[in-house]
Amino acid sequence: MSLRFTTSPLALTSAFDKLLVINPSIQELASLLESLNACSSKRIDELDFNCRLTAFMLLNEEKYAALSYREWFPVLSNALYFVQDPDELAIRNNAAFTIRCFIDLACKCRIQNTSHANYPSGRPAIQTRASLLNF
């Protein structure tokens, strides 16, 4: 399944809902990812911008410092996906700021084990549409 399909955000939230049954400690992360990938319940193939932007605000202002390196992996994957969206400037800018928060925390050594973690590569995202990114 490609991330370009509209069903991909639903698949992601469904996967985390199933993981939540096994590991209830990821409740907050699952809720955050669901909000970051929210789709409108009123219109088909339309994003729920209010929910997504509220989730980004909460992530970028409050939650980013408390995330562990394991929790950062799906958040960073989402952010790298969102910065490639040529149509949605607000989502793209918030995702870029999320990536900047991660880099700042990693540089300050506040995220433990970042040197040993296999985070998603940002190079393809940056190379494909470098003009869209404003770090």
C-alpha positions in Angstrom: 0.0 0.0 0.0 1.4 3.4 -0.9 1.1 6.4 1.3 -0.4 8.3 -1.6 -3.7 6.5 -1.2 -6.4 8.1 0.8 -6.9 4.9 2.8 -3.3 5.1 4.1 -4.1 7.3 7.1 -7.0 5.0 8.0 -4.6 2.0 7.7 -2.1 3.7 10.0 -4.6 4.5 12.7 -6.1 1.0 12.4 -2.7 -0.5 12.9 -2.0 1.6 16.0 -5.5 0.7 17.4 -4.5 -3.0 17.1 -1.1 -2.3 18.7 -3.0 -0.5 21.5 -4.7 -3.7 22.5 -1.3 -5.3 23.0 0.5 -2.3 24.5 -1.9 0.2 26.3 1.0 2.5 27.1 0.9 3.9 23.5 -2.6 5.3 24.0 -1.4 8.9 23.8 0.8 8.3 20.7 -2.1 6.4 18.9 -4.4 9.3 19.7 -1.9 11.9 18.4 -1.3 9.9 15.2 -5.0 9.6 14.6 -5.4 13.3 15.0 -2.5 14.1 12.7 -4.1 11.9 10.0 -7.7 12.9 10.5 -10.0 12.8 7.6 -13.3 14.6 7.4 -16.3 12.6 8.4 -18.6 14.8 6.3 -16.8 14.7 2.9 -15.1 11.8 1.1 -11.3 12.3 0.4 -11.2 15.6 2.4 -8.8 16.2 5.3 -10.0 17.4 8.7 -7.8 20.5 8.9 -9.0 21.6 12.3 -8.2 18.3 13.9 -4.8 18.0 12.1 -3.7 21.6 12.9 -4.8 21.2 16.5 -2.7 18.0 16.8 0.3 19.7 15.2 -0.1 22.7 17.7 -0.2 20.3 20.6 2.7 18.3 19.3 4.9 21.2 18.4 4.2 23.3 21.6 3.9 20.7 24.3 4.3 17.0 23.5 7.5 17.0 21.4 9.9 17.2 24.4 8.2 14.3 26.2 8.3 11.8 23.3 10.7 8.9 23.5 12.9 7.9 20.5 10.5 5.0 19.8 7.5 7.4 19.8 9.3 9.8 17.5 9.6 7.2 14.8 6.0 7.2 13.6 5.7 11.0 14.3 8.8 11.7 12.2 7.6 9.3 9.4 4.3 11.3 9.3 6.1 14.6 9.2 8.4 13.5 6.4 5.4 12.5 4.4 3.5 15.7 5.1 6.4 18.0 4.1 6.1 16.5 0.5 2.5 17.7 0.1 2.6 20.5 -2.5 -1.0 21.6 -1.9 -1.3 22.1 1.8 1.0 24.8 3.0 -0.2 24.9 6.6 0.3 21.1 7.0 3.7 21.3 5.3 4.9 24.1 7.5 3.8 22.4 10.7 5.4 19.1 9.6 8.7 21.0 8.9 8.5 22.6 12.3 8.0 19.1 13.8 11.1 17.9 12.1 13.0 20.9 13.4 11.8 20.1 16.9 13.2 16.6 16.5 16.5 17.8 15.3 16.8 20.4 18.1 16.1 17.7 20.7 18.5 15.2 19.1 21.2 17.9 19.1 20.6 18.7 22.7 20.9 14.9 23.5 17.4 15.0 25.0 16.3 12.1 23.0 18.2 9.1 24.2 19.5 6.5 21.7 19.1 8.7 18.6 22.5 7.6 17.4 21.5 3.9 17.4 17.9 4.3 16.1 17.0 3.8 12.5 14.9 6.8 11.8 13.3 7.3 8.4 15.5 9.0 5.9 14.6 12.6 5.2 16.8 12.7 2.1 14.2 11.5 -0.4 11.7 14.0 1.0 14.2 16.8 0.8 15.5 15.9 -2.6 12.1 15.5 -4.3 10.7 18.9 -3.4 13.4 20.9 -1.8 11.8 24.2 -2.8 8.7 23.3 -0.7 10.7 23.0 2.5 11.4 26.0 4.7 13.4 24.9 7.8 
